[in-house]
Amino acid sequence: RFALVGGFVAKTADGVRVAVTGASNNGVYRLSEAETALNGDFSEGAIAGMSGNADDMITDLHGTGAYRAHLVGVLTRRAIAACG
């Protein structure tokens, strides 16, 4: 087994950064919409319902673009929860 999508969340003195890998046709990217929301409210609720853009996601035998877009939101929320 392997991870289809990876999410990274960092909260620093300079603000929140969110990065995603394994999802987009364009490689690793920053999820700026989530960064903006989390800079105002660092909680899972701040990005409730947020996901990636399915049109930009990889589709292959392991998952559709819509599935990867969904995983972007799920894994970002899990990363926030793991921050405590």
C-alpha positions as CSV (number, residue, x, y, z in Angstrom):
1,R,0.0,0.0,0.0
2,F,1.0,3.6,-0.5
3,A,-0.4,7.0,0.1
4,L,-2.2,8.5,-2.9
5,V,-2.2,12.0,-1.5
6,G,-0.1,13.7,1.2
7,G,-0.9,16.9,3.1
8,F,1.3,19.1,5.2
9,V,0.2,21.9,7.6
10,A,2.7,24.1,9.5
11,K,1.7,26.9,11.9
12,T,4.7,29.3,12.4
13,A,5.2,32.8,13.6
14,D,5.0,33.8,9.9
15,G,1.6,32.2,9.4
16,V,0.0,28.9,8.3
17,R,1.3,27.0,5.3
18,V,-0.5,24.1,3.6
19,A,1.0,21.9,1.0
20,V,-0.4,19.0,-1.0
21,T,1.4,16.3,-2.9
22,G,0.4,13.3,-5.0
23,A,-2.9,14.8,-6.1
24,S,-2.4,17.5,-8.8
25,N,-1.4,17.1,-12.4
26,N,0.9,20.0,-11.7
27,G,2.8,18.4,-8.8
28,V,3.2,19.7,-5.3
29,Y,1.2,22.8,-4.6
30,R,0.2,25.2,-1.8
31,L,-3.5,25.3,-0.8
32,S,-3.7,29.1,-0.5
33,E,-7.5,29.1,0.2
34,A,-6.9,26.9,3.3
35,E,-3.9,29.0,4.4
36,T,-6.1,32.1,4.4
37,A,-8.9,30.5,6.3
38,L,-6.5,28.9,8.8
39,N,-4.6,32.1,9.4
40,G,-7.9,33.6,10.8
41,D,-9.0,30.5,12.6
42,F,-6.6,27.5,13.1
43,S,-9.3,24.8,13.4
44,E,-10.7,22.0,11.3
45,G,-14.0,24.0,11.1
46,A,-12.3,26.8,9.3
47,I,-11.9,24.6,6.2
48,A,-15.0,22.4,6.6
49,G,-16.2,21.3,3.2
50,M,-13.0,22.5,1.5
51,S,-11.4,20.2,-1.1
52,G,-9.1,20.4,-4.1
53,N,-10.3,21.2,-7.6
54,A,-11.2,17.8,-9.2
55,D,-10.4,19.2,-12.7
56,D,-6.7,19.7,-11.7
57,M,-6.3,16.3,-10.1
58,I,-4.6,13.1,-11.3
59,T,-6.9,10.3,-12.5
60,D,-5.4,6.9,-12.7
61,L,-6.2,3.3,-11.7
62,H,-5.6,4.1,-8.1
63,G,-8.3,6.9,-7.9
64,T,-10.3,9.5,-9.8
65,G,-9.6,13.2,-9.7
66,A,-12.7,13.6,-7.6
67,Y,-11.5,11.1,-5.0
68,R,-8.1,12.8,-4.8
69,A,-9.8,16.2,-4.5
70,H,-11.8,14.9,-1.6
71,L,-8.6,13.5,0.0
72,V,-7.0,16.9,-0.1
73,G,-9.7,18.3,2.3
74,V,-9.8,15.2,4.5
75,L,-6.0,15.0,4.9
76,T,-5.7,18.7,5.5
77,R,-8.3,18.5,8.3
78,R,-6.5,15.5,9.8
79,A,-3.2,17.4,9.8
80,I,-4.8,20.3,11.7
81,A,-6.2,17.8,14.2
82,A,-2.8,16.3,14.7
83,C,-1.4,19.7,15.5
84,G,-3.5,19.6,18.7
